[in-house]
């Protein structure tokens, strides 16, 4: 294991912790209360403010801002946190805010193995899972929760407090103020549902039977004339063997903002 490599023009606070093989690029500033895990590389002209913990083997591009105070009118300078997992990629100009005191643990969290491309913004108190892909300029407002293996097209905007379900795929240029259900393709202004994310499910090892059961449950939940709660009860009983269908039931019932639905054809 080798010692950290810090460019002569970089500024690293004496209280910051850089583990083995960390590389800090030119003109980057690493502030007090920052810990950077082994094997992580940080590009040029970045600013990392604490309290922030960055895990191992992350790749951080140029001009990124991590751990900046939250863009929240109620923030009064409290020592809130940013925590980032392992093996993530962050493109140039990515900005991630720390948490606020409005959230129980006052922490913005990013999981592991995510691919976050240039110009993305992750607002305060967001919680991102693992294996997420976000194309350029995805904008996540505060308190957004993104589950594992979600794929965002470019220039997507998500309203504060929204939830994005696992294996959802959101097409480029989409905007929503509602929750996006798991396993679905959505897009457009308001993010109407356009079917299952079949390619994503197949590529991630879902069996034909799992997908078939999801198709059948999808028709009841999104395309039938059955009232909303009745459809959920029907799926709860008739698809008890499908973990994915039951995840839909749980997701819909836990939604505070409401969940996007299929757009009506007129």
VOKEMI-623385 format. One record per residue: residue number from 0; x, y, z of N, C-alpha, C in turn. Coordinates in Angstrom, 2 decimals. Layout:
<atoms>
resi_n.c1_n.c2_n.c3_ca.c1_ca.c2_ca.c3_c.c1_c.c2_c.c3
NUM_X_Y_Z_X_Y_Z_X_Y_Z
...
</atoms>
This chain:
<atoms>
resi_n.c1_n.c2_n.c3_ca.c1_ca.c2_ca.c3_c.c1_c.c2_c.c3
0_0.84_-1.20_0.00_0.00_0.00_0.00_0.87_1.24_0.00
1_0.46_2.23_-0.78_1.26_3.45_-0.87_0.59_4.60_-0.14
2_1.34_5.62_0.13_0.82_6.79_0.82_0.00_7.62_-0.16
3_-0.87_8.52_0.34_-1.65_9.38_-0.55_-0.75_10.26_-1.41
4_-1.25_10.60_-2.59_-0.55_11.51_-3.49_-1.36_12.79_-3.60
5_-0.80_13.88_-3.15_-1.49_15.17_-3.15_-0.72_16.14_-4.05
6_-1.38_16.70_-5.05_-0.71_17.65_-5.95_-0.24_18.86_-5.15
7_0.93_19.42_-5.50_1.47_20.55_-4.73_0.54_21.75_-4.63
8_-0.36_21.91_-5.59_-1.25_23.07_-5.56_-2.53_22.81_-4.77
9_-2.76_21.58_-4.37_-3.97_21.25_-3.60_-3.81_21.71_-2.15
10_-4.95_21.96_-1.51_-4.96_22.36_-0.11_-5.75_21.32_0.67
11_-5.11_20.66_1.63_-5.74_19.62_2.43_-5.65_20.02_3.90
12_-6.79_20.14_4.55_-6.81_20.52_5.96_-6.07_19.48_6.80
13_-5.44_19.93_7.85_-4.65_19.03_8.69_-5.49_17.97_9.38
14_-6.79_18.22_9.54_-7.65_17.24_10.20_-8.26_16.23_9.22
15_-8.10_16.47_7.91_-8.64_15.54_6.92_-7.85_14.24_6.93
16_-8.56_13.13_6.66_-7.93_11.81_6.66_-7.94_11.28_5.23
17_-6.74_11.05_4.69_-6.59_10.46_3.36_-5.95_9.08_3.53
18_-6.67_8.04_3.14_-6.13_6.70_3.30_-5.18_6.34_2.16
19_-4.66_5.13_2.19_-3.63_4.70_1.24_-4.11_4.82_-0.20
20_-3.19_5.21_-1.10_-3.42_5.27_-2.54_-4.42_6.34_-2.96
21_-4.84_7.21_-2.07_-5.69_8.34_-2.47_-4.87_9.30_-3.32
22_-5.51_9.83_-4.37_-4.86_10.82_-5.23_-5.72_12.08_-5.27
23_-5.13_13.20_-4.95_-5.81_14.49_-4.93_-5.21_15.36_-6.03
24_-6.06_15.85_-6.94_-5.59_16.57_-8.11_-5.28_18.04_-7.87
25_-4.82_18.72_-8.91_-4.39_20.12_-8.80_-5.51_21.06_-8.34
26_-5.17_21.97_-7.45_-6.05_23.05_-7.00_-7.31_22.57_-6.28
27_-7.33_21.32_-5.89_-8.47_20.80_-5.12_-8.32_21.19_-3.66
28_-9.46_21.44_-3.00_-9.49_21.81_-1.58_-10.23_20.72_-0.81
29_-9.56_20.15_0.18_-10.16_19.14_1.05_-10.22_19.74_2.45
30_-11.44_19.93_2.96_-11.62_20.67_4.19_-11.55_19.83_5.45
31_-11.81_20.47_6.57_-11.83_19.81_7.87_-12.98_18.83_7.96
32_-12.73_17.72_8.66_-13.78_16.75_8.86_-14.06_15.86_7.67
33_-13.14_15.79_6.74_-13.30_14.95_5.54_-12.44_13.69_5.69
34_-13.01_12.56_5.32_-12.26_11.30_5.25_-12.43_10.71_3.87
35_-11.33_10.38_3.21_-11.34_9.82_1.85_-10.75_8.42_1.90
36_-11.52_7.44_1.44_-11.11_6.05_1.53_-10.03_5.64_0.56
37_-9.41_4.51_0.83_-8.28_4.01_0.06_-8.62_3.86_-1.42
38_-7.68_4.26_-2.28_-7.82_4.06_-3.71_-8.71_5.05_-4.42
39_-9.23_6.03_-3.72_-10.10_7.04_-4.34_-9.24_8.10_-5.03
40_-9.67_8.53_-6.21_-8.99_9.59_-6.93_-9.92_10.79_-7.07
41_-9.39_11.96_-6.82_-10.15_13.21_-6.91_-9.47_14.10_-7.93
42_-10.24_14.61_-8.90_-9.67_15.40_-9.98_-9.29_16.81_-9.58
43_-9.09_17.64_-10.58_-8.64_19.01_-10.37_-9.79_19.94_-10.00
44_-9.46_20.97_-9.22_-10.39_22.06_-8.91_-11.66_21.59_-8.19
45_-11.58_20.54_-7.41_-12.73_20.08_-6.62_-12.71_20.73_-5.24
46_-13.87_20.79_-4.61_-13.98_21.25_-3.22_-14.77_20.20_-2.45
47_-14.16_19.66_-1.39_-14.82_18.68_-0.52_-14.84_19.25_0.89
48_-16.04_19.53_1.39_-16.21_20.10_2.72_-16.75_19.04_3.67
49_-16.40_19.16_4.95_-16.87_18.21_5.93_-18.00_18.74_6.77
50_-18.59_17.86_7.57_-18.25_16.43_7.71_-18.69_15.60_6.49
51_-17.72_14.95_5.86_-17.96_14.11_4.69_-17.09_12.87_4.77
52_-17.69_11.72_4.49_-16.95_10.46_4.41_-17.13_9.90_3.01
53_-16.02_9.67_2.33_-16.02_9.07_0.99_-15.34_7.72_1.09
54_-15.98_6.68_0.57_-15.47_5.33_0.69_-14.28_5.04_-0.22
55_-14.09_3.78_-0.51_-12.91_3.32_-1.24_-13.14_3.28_-2.75
56_-12.05_3.51_-3.49_-11.99_3.30_-4.95_-13.03_4.12_-5.72
57_-13.40_5.26_-5.20_-14.26_6.16_-5.96_-13.43_6.96_-6.95
58_-14.06_7.35_-8.05_-13.42_8.22_-9.05_-14.22_9.51_-9.12
59_-13.59_10.59_-8.75_-14.24_11.90_-8.72_-13.63_12.76_-9.82
60_-14.47_13.29_-10.70_-13.98_14.10_-11.82_-13.49_15.47_-11.40
61_-13.42_16.37_-12.38_-12.93_17.73_-12.13_-14.08_18.67_-11.75
62_-13.75_19.68_-10.99_-14.69_20.76_-10.65_-15.92_20.28_-9.85
63_-15.78_19.21_-9.11_-16.89_18.69_-8.31_-16.97_19.40_-6.96
64_-18.18_19.45_-6.39_-18.40_20.03_-5.07_-19.14_19.02_-4.22
65_-18.46_18.49_-3.20_-19.05_17.51_-2.30_-19.10_18.08_-0.88
66_-20.23_17.88_-0.21_-20.34_18.26_1.18_-20.56_19.73_1.42
67_-20.99_20.46_0.39_-21.30_21.88_0.59_-22.54_22.01_1.48
68_-22.69_23.15_2.17_-23.89_23.34_2.98_-25.15_23.18_2.13
69_-26.20_22.63_2.71_-27.43_22.41_1.95_-28.04_23.72_1.46
70_-28.62_23.69_0.28_-29.30_24.85_-0.28_-30.72_24.89_0.27
71_-30.81_25.22_1.53_-32.07_25.18_2.27_-32.17_26.44_3.11
72_-33.29_27.16_3.01_-33.43_28.44_3.71_-33.37_28.28_5.23
73_-33.74_27.09_5.73_-33.74_26.88_7.17_-32.41_26.44_7.75
74_-31.41_26.24_6.90_-30.12_25.75_7.39_-29.38_26.86_8.14
75_-28.90_26.54_9.34_-28.25_27.53_10.20_-26.80_27.18_10.52
76_-26.15_26.42_9.64_-24.74_26.13_9.85_-24.46_24.90_10.69
77_-25.46_24.04_10.89_-25.26_22.84_11.69_-24.30_21.87_11.00
78_-23.56_21.05_11.79_-22.57_20.12_11.22_-23.23_18.85_10.67
79_-24.05_19.00_9.65_-24.69_17.85_9.01_-23.67_17.12_8.15
80_-24.07_15.97_7.57_-23.08_15.06_6.98_-23.40_14.67_5.53
81_-22.36_14.21_4.85_-22.46_13.52_3.57_-21.68_12.23_3.68
82_-22.31_11.11_3.29_-21.63_9.81_3.30_-21.76_9.16_1.92
83_-20.62_8.74_1.38_-20.55_8.13_0.05_-19.89_6.76_0.18
84_-20.45_5.76_-0.49_-19.94_4.40_-0.40_-18.70_4.17_-1.26
85_-18.61_2.96_-1.82_-17.41_2.53_-2.54_-17.67_2.40_-4.05
86_-16.59_2.51_-4.83_-16.59_2.15_-6.25_-17.58_2.96_-7.08
87_-17.79_4.20_-6.70_-18.64_5.09_-7.49_-17.83_5.88_-8.50
88_-18.50_6.32_-9.57_-17.91_7.25_-10.54_-18.73_8.53_-10.51
89_-18.05_9.66_-10.41_-18.70_10.97_-10.46_-18.04_11.79_-11.57
90_-18.83_12.20_-12.56_-18.28_13.00_-13.65_-17.99_14.43_-13.23
91_-17.53_15.23_-14.18_-17.16_16.61_-13.90_-18.37_17.44_-13.44
92_-18.12_18.37_-12.56_-19.11_19.35_-12.09_-20.29_18.72_-11.33
93_-20.12_17.54_-10.78_-21.17_16.96_-9.94_-21.20_17.70_-8.60
94_-22.41_18.01_-8.12_-22.56_18.72_-6.85_-23.46_17.92_-5.92
95_-22.97_17.64_-4.70_-23.72_16.87_-3.72_-23.71_17.63_-2.40
96_-24.90_17.96_-1.90_-25.01_18.74_-0.66_-25.03_17.83_0.57
97_-24.63_18.38_1.71_-24.81_17.68_2.98_-26.28_17.69_3.36
98_-26.62_16.97_4.45_-27.98_16.91_4.93_-28.41_18.16_5.67
99_-29.65_18.14_6.16_-30.18_19.22_6.99_-30.64_18.63_8.32
100_-31.01_19.49_9.23_-31.54_19.03_10.51_-32.99_18.58_10.40
101_-33.60_18.76_9.21_-34.98_18.32_9.00_-35.07_16.80_8.84
102_-33.95_16.18_8.54_-33.89_14.74_8.38_-33.37_14.12_9.68
103_-33.88_12.92_10.03_-33.56_12.33_11.33_-32.06_12.19_11.57
104_-31.33_11.65_10.57_-29.89_11.46_10.80_-29.05_12.58_10.18
105_-29.70_13.59_9.61_-29.03_14.79_9.12_-27.94_14.47_8.10
106_-28.18_13.45_7.26_-27.14_12.95_6.36_-27.67_12.73_4.95
107_-26.92_13.20_3.97_-27.13_12.80_2.57_-26.31_11.54_2.33
108_-26.91_10.53_1.71_-26.23_9.24_1.55_-26.21_8.80_0.08
109_-25.03_8.37_-0.36_-24.85_7.78_-1.68_-24.30_6.37_-1.47
110_-24.89_5.37_-2.09_-24.44_4.00_-1.90_-23.17_3.69_-2.66
111_-23.11_2.50_-3.25_-21.90_2.03_-3.91_-22.18_1.65_-5.37
112_-21.11_1.67_-6.17_-21.14_1.23_-7.57_-22.13_2.03_-8.42
113_-22.28_3.29_-8.10_-23.13_4.17_-8.90_-22.30_4.89_-9.96
114_-22.96_5.28_-11.05_-22.29_5.97_-12.15_-23.04_7.28_-12.38
115_-22.52_8.35_-11.82_-23.18_9.65_-11.82_-22.41_10.58_-12.76
116_-23.01_10.89_-13.89_-22.29_11.62_-14.94_-22.27_13.12_-14.69
117_-21.64_13.85_-15.61_-21.33_15.26_-15.43_-22.57_16.11_-15.16
118_-22.38_17.14_-14.36_-23.36_18.19_-14.07_-24.57_17.71_-13.25
119_-24.51_16.53_-12.69_-25.63_16.07_-11.85_-25.62_16.80_-10.51
120_-26.81_16.99_-9.96_-26.98_17.61_-8.65_-27.75_16.66_-7.75
121_-27.22_16.39_-6.58_-27.90_15.57_-5.57_-28.14_16.47_-4.36
122_-29.40_16.79_-4.10_-29.75_17.74_-3.06_-29.63_17.18_-1.66
123_-29.83_18.04_-0.68_-29.71_17.69_0.73_-30.67_16.58_1.14
124_-30.20_15.70_2.00_-30.98_14.61_2.58_-31.42_13.55_1.57
125_-30.88_13.58_0.37_-31.18_12.52_-0.58_-30.55_11.21_-0.10
126_-31.19_10.10_-0.47_-30.65_8.77_-0.19_-30.64_7.99_-1.49
127_-29.46_7.68_-2.00_-29.30_6.91_-3.22_-28.77_5.53_-2.87
128_-29.34_4.51_-3.50_-28.92_3.15_-3.26_-27.66_2.79_-4.04
129_-27.67_1.61_-4.65_-26.50_1.07_-5.34_-26.79_0.82_-6.81
130_-25.71_0.83_-7.62_-25.80_0.47_-9.04_-26.77_1.35_-9.81
131_-26.80_2.62_-9.48_-27.63_3.61_-10.17_-26.82_4.24_-11.28
132_-27.47_4.48_-12.42_-26.83_5.21_-13.53_-27.61_6.50_-13.74
133_-26.92_7.63_-13.70_-27.54_8.93_-13.95_-26.76_9.63_-15.05
134_-27.41_9.83_-16.20_-26.76_10.53_-17.30_-26.61_12.01_-16.98
135_-26.00_12.76_-17.87_-25.63_14.14_-17.60_-26.80_15.00_-17.14
136_-26.52_15.85_-16.15_-27.42_16.92_-15.70_-28.71_16.42_-15.07
137_-28.71_15.25_-14.45_-29.85_14.82_-13.64_-29.90_15.70_-12.39
138_-31.09_16.18_-12.06_-31.26_17.11_-10.94_-32.21_16.49_-9.91
139_-31.67_16.15_-8.75_-32.47_15.58_-7.67_-32.61_16.62_-6.57
140_-33.85_17.04_-6.30_-34.10_18.01_-5.24_-33.92_17.34_-3.88
141_-34.11_18.09_-2.82_-33.88_17.57_-1.48_-34.81_16.44_-1.11
142_-34.30_15.53_-0.26_-35.09_14.44_0.34_-35.55_13.39_-0.67
143_-34.97_13.34_-1.85_-35.34_12.32_-2.84_-34.69_10.99_-2.45
144_-35.44_9.90_-2.61_-34.92_8.56_-2.34_-34.92_7.77_-3.64
145_-33.76_7.22_-4.00_-33.60_6.45_-5.23_-33.15_5.04_-4.85
146_-33.95_4.05_-5.21_-33.61_2.67_-4.88_-32.58_2.10_-5.86
147_-32.15_0.87_-5.62_-31.07_0.25_-6.40_-31.43_0.11_-7.88
148_-30.39_0.22_-8.72_-30.42_-0.11_-10.15_-31.44_0.72_-10.95
149_-31.63_1.95_-10.55_-32.42_2.89_-11.34_-31.54_3.48_-12.42
150_-32.13_3.76_-13.60_-31.40_4.38_-14.71_-32.11_5.68_-15.09
151_-31.36_6.79_-15.06_-31.87_8.10_-15.46_-31.27_8.49_-16.80
152_-32.11_8.95_-17.74_-31.59_9.64_-18.91_-31.12_11.04_-18.54
153_-30.58_11.76_-19.50_-30.05_13.08_-19.21_-31.12_14.13_-18.93
154_-30.75_15.14_-18.19_-31.56_16.32_-17.86_-32.91_15.96_-17.25
155_-32.94_14.95_-16.41_-34.15_14.59_-15.66_-34.22_15.45_-14.41
156_-35.43_15.91_-14.06_-35.63_16.71_-12.85_-36.64_16.03_-11.94
157_-36.24_15.78_-10.69_-37.09_15.09_-9.72_-37.41_16.04_-8.56
158_-38.70_16.22_-8.28_-39.16_17.12_-7.22_-38.75_16.58_-5.85
159_-38.66_17.49_-4.88_-38.28_17.09_-3.52_-39.27_16.07_-2.93
160_-38.74_15.20_-2.10_-39.47_14.17_-1.36_-40.01_13.03_-2.26
161_-39.67_13.01_-3.53_-40.11_11.90_-4.39_-39.29_10.65_-4.12
162_-39.87_9.49_-4.48_-39.18_8.20_-4.39_-39.12_7.58_-5.79
163_-37.99_6.97_-6.09_-37.82_6.28_-7.37_-37.59_4.80_-7.07
164_-38.51_3.95_-7.53_-38.45_2.53_-7.21_-37.37_1.78_-7.97
165_-36.95_0.67_-7.40_-35.88_-0.14_-7.98_-36.17_-0.57_-9.41
166_-35.13_-0.59_-10.23_-35.21_-1.00_-11.64_-36.10_-0.10_-12.49
167_-36.42_1.10_-12.01_-37.12_2.05_-12.86_-36.16_2.63_-13.89
168_-36.69_2.98_-15.06_-35.91_3.66_-16.08_-36.64_4.93_-16.49
169_-35.97_6.07_-16.36_-36.58_7.36_-16.63_-35.93_7.96_-17.87
170_-36.72_8.26_-18.89_-36.16_8.75_-20.15_-35.67_10.18_-20.02
171_-34.75_10.57_-20.87_-34.14_11.89_-20.82_-35.16_13.01_-20.95
172_-34.90_14.10_-20.22_-35.77_15.26_-20.29_-37.04_15.16_-19.48
173_-37.19_14.13_-18.69_-38.42_13.92_-17.91_-38.43_14.78_-16.65
174_-39.65_15.08_-16.20_-39.85_15.87_-14.98_-41.00_15.26_-14.21
175_-40.86_15.12_-12.88_-41.96_14.59_-12.10_-41.98_15.18_-10.69
176_-43.20_15.28_-10.14_-43.37_15.64_-8.73_-44.06_14.50_-7.99
177_-44.15_13.32_-8.64_-44.77_12.14_-8.04_-43.74_11.02_-7.93
178_-44.06_9.99_-7.16_-43.18_8.82_-7.04_-43.21_8.01_-8.33
179_-42.08_7.37_-8.63_-41.95_6.54_-9.83_-41.87_5.08_-9.39
180_-42.79_4.23_-9.86_-42.87_2.86_-9.35_-41.72_1.98_-9.82
181_-41.41_0.94_-9.06_-40.35_0.01_-9.46_-40.68_-0.69_-10.78
182_-39.62_-1.12_-11.47_-39.68_-2.02_-12.63_-40.30_-1.39_-13.88
183_-40.55_-0.09_-13.87_-41.29_0.54_-14.98_-40.40_1.48_-15.78
184_-40.80_1.68_-17.05_-40.24_2.74_-17.89_-41.19_3.93_-17.82
185_-40.63_5.10_-17.57_-41.45_6.31_-17.50_-40.77_7.40_-18.29
186_-41.55_8.43_-18.66_-40.95_9.53_-19.37_-41.92_10.66_-19.62
187_-41.35_11.82_-19.96_-42.14_12.98_-20.32_-42.42_13.90_-19.15
188_-43.21_14.95_-19.42_-43.60_15.89_-18.38_-44.60_15.20_-17.45
189_-44.23_14.99_-16.22_-45.06_14.24_-15.29_-44.70_12.77_-15.21
190_-43.84_12.29_-16.12_-43.33_10.92_-16.09_-44.44_9.86_-16.13
191_-45.22_9.84_-17.19_-46.20_8.77_-17.36_-45.50_7.44_-17.55
192_-46.15_6.36_-17.11_-45.60_5.01_-17.25_-45.83_4.52_-18.68
193_-44.80_3.89_-19.26_-44.88_3.38_-20.63_-44.59_1.89_-20.70
194_-44.80_1.16_-19.62_-44.58_-0.28_-19.63_-43.48_-0.70_-18.68
195_-43.21_-2.00_-18.69_-42.16_-2.54_-17.84_-40.77_-2.25_-18.41
196_-39.79_-2.17_-17.55_-38.40_-2.03_-17.96_-37.84_-3.41_-18.29
197_-38.34_-3.98_-19.37_-38.04_-5.37_-19.70_-36.55_-5.61_-19.93
198_-35.89_-4.71_-20.64_-34.47_-4.90_-20.92_-33.68_-4.90_-19.62
199_-33.99_-3.97_-18.72_-33.30_-3.91_-17.44_-33.53_-5.16_-16.62
200_-34.77_-5.67_-16.62_-35.06_-6.88_-15.86_-34.33_-8.09_-16.43
201_-34.36_-8.23_-17.75_-33.69_-9.37_-18.39_-32.18_-9.33_-18.15
202_-31.60_-8.15_-18.29_-30.15_-8.03_-18.11_-29.71_-8.31_-16.68
203_-30.62_-8.15_-15.75_-30.28_-8.37_-14.35_-30.77_-9.71_-13.82
204_-31.05_-10.63_-14.74_-31.27_-12.01_-14.34_-32.67_-12.38_-13.90
205_-33.67_-11.53_-14.15_-35.04_-11.92_-13.83_-35.47_-13.06_-14.74
206_-36.10_-14.07_-14.17_-36.53_-15.23_-14.95_-37.75_-14.89_-15.80
207_-38.03_-15.75_-16.78_-39.21_-15.54_-17.62_-40.49_-15.59_-16.78
208_-40.48_-16.47_-15.78_-41.66_-16.57_-14.94_-41.85_-15.32_-14.09
209_-40.77_-14.78_-13.56_-40.87_-13.54_-12.78_-41.43_-12.41_-13.65
210_-40.93_-12.31_-14.87_-41.38_-11.25_-15.77_-42.83_-11.47_-16.19
211_-43.19_-12.73_-16.43_-44.58_-13.03_-16.80_-45.54_-12.63_-15.69
212_-45.18_-12.95_-14.46_-46.05_-12.58_-13.34_-46.15_-11.07_-13.19
213_-45.03_-10.37_-13.42_-45.06_-8.91_-13.37_-45.95_-8.34_-14.47
214_-45.88_-8.91_-15.66_-46.74_-8.46_-16.77_-48.22_-8.57_-16.39
215_-48.58_-9.72_-15.81_-49.98_-9.94_-15.44_-50.42_-8.97_-14.35
216_-49.55_-8.75_-13.36_-49.89_-7.80_-12.29_-49.94_-6.37_-12.83
217_-49.08_-6.08_-13.79_-49.05_-4.74_-14.40_-50.40_-4.41_-15.06
218_-50.97_-5.38_-15.75_-52.25_-5.14_-16.43_-53.35_-4.77_-15.44
219_-53.30_-5.41_-14.27_-54.32_-5.10_-13.25_-54.08_-3.73_-12.64
220_-52.81_-3.43_-12.34_-52.49_-2.21_-11.61_-52.56_-0.97_-12.49
221_-52.14_-1.10_-13.76_-52.01_0.08_-14.60_-53.03_0.15_-15.74
222_-53.63_-0.96_-16.14_-54.47_-0.93_-17.35_-55.91_-1.36_-17.15
223_-56.26_-1.84_-15.99_-57.64_-2.27_-15.77_-58.47_-1.11_-15.25
224_-59.78_-1.28_-15.28_-60.70_-0.27_-14.76_-61.00_-0.50_-13.28
225_-60.28_-1.46_-12.67_-60.50_-1.77_-11.26_-60.06_-0.58_-10.41
226_-60.85_-0.16_-9.42_-60.44_0.95_-8.55_-59.09_0.67_-7.91
227_-58.41_1.75_-7.62_-57.02_1.71_-7.16_-56.79_0.74_-6.00
228_-57.48_0.91_-4.88_-57.26_0.06_-3.72_-57.67_-1.37_-3.99
229_-58.71_-1.55_-4.79_-59.16_-2.91_-5.14_-58.09_-3.63_-5.96
230_-57.43_-2.89_-6.86_-56.36_-3.48_-7.66_-55.20_-3.93_-6.77
231_-54.86_-3.13_-5.78_-53.78_-3.50_-4.86_-54.14_-4.75_-4.07
232_-55.39_-4.82_-3.61_-55.82_-6.00_-2.85_-55.82_-7.25_-3.74
233_-56.20_-7.07_-4.98_-56.22_-8.20_-5.92_-54.80_-8.73_-6.16
234_-53.85_-7.81_-6.34_-52.46_-8.22_-6.53_-51.91_-8.86_-5.26
235_-52.29_-8.30_-4.12_-51.80_-8.82_-2.84_-52.20_-10.27_-2.63
236_-53.37_-10.66_-3.08_-53.85_-12.03_-2.88_-53.49_-12.95_-4.04
237_-53.67_-12.49_-5.27_-53.48_-13.35_-6.44_-52.03_-13.47_-6.88
238_-51.16_-12.58_-6.38_-49.75_-12.62_-6.77_-48.86_-12.72_-5.54
239_-49.33_-13.47_-4.55_-48.56_-13.62_-3.32_-47.23_-14.33_-3.55
240_-47.11_-15.06_-4.69_-45.88_-15.76_-5.03_-44.85_-14.86_-5.71
241_-45.24_-13.63_-6.03_-44.35_-12.71_-6.76_-43.84_-11.64_-5.82
242_-42.57_-11.73_-5.48_-41.95_-10.72_-4.62_-42.02_-9.34_-5.26
243_-41.87_-9.31_-6.58_-41.87_-8.03_-7.29_-43.25_-7.38_-7.26
244_-44.30_-8.18_-7.48_-45.66_-7.64_-7.44_-45.99_-7.14_-6.04
245_-45.55_-7.86_-5.02_-45.79_-7.42_-3.65_-45.02_-6.13_-3.35
246_-43.88_-5.97_-4.00_-43.12_-4.72_-3.84_-43.92_-3.54_-4.39
247_-44.64_-3.76_-5.49_-45.54_-2.72_-6.01_-46.58_-2.33_-4.97
248_-47.21_-3.33_-4.37_-48.25_-3.05_-3.37_-47.68_-2.21_-2.24
249_-46.52_-2.60_-1.74_-45.89_-1.88_-0.64_-45.53_-0.46_-1.06
250_-44.97_-0.31_-2.26_-44.54_0.99_-2.75_-45.72_1.94_-2.89
251_-46.82_1.47_-3.49_-48.00_2.32_-3.68_-48.61_2.72_-2.35
252_-48.69_1.80_-1.42_-49.33_2.10_-0.14_-48.48_3.03_0.73
253_-47.19_3.02_0.54_-46.32_3.89_1.33_-46.13_5.27_0.72
254_-46.69_5.48_-0.46_-46.47_6.74_-1.16_-47.25_7.88_-0.50
255_-46.55_8.97_-0.23_-47.19_10.18_0.29_-47.57_11.14_-0.83
256_-46.79_11.16_-1.89_-47.00_12.13_-2.96_-47.94_11.60_-4.05
257_-48.15_10.27_-4.08_-48.86_9.65_-5.19_-47.87_9.10_-6.20
258_-48.32_8.11_-6.97_-47.45_7.40_-7.90_-47.89_7.68_-9.33
259_-46.93_7.88_-10.23_-47.27_8.12_-11.62_-47.96_6.90_-12.23
260_-48.86_7.13_-13.16_-49.63_6.07_-13.79_-49.46_6.13_-15.30
261_-50.06_5.19_-16.00_-50.03_5.23_-17.46_-50.83_6.44_-17.97
262_-50.32_7.03_-19.04_-51.04_8.14_-19.65_-52.19_7.61_-20.48
263_-53.36_8.22_-20.35_-54.53_7.79_-21.11_-54.38_8.14_-22.58
264_-54.73_7.19_-23.44_-54.72_7.44_-24.87_-56.03_8.10_-25.29
265_-55.94_9.23_-25.93_-57.14_9.96_-26.35_-57.14_10.15_-27.86
</atoms>
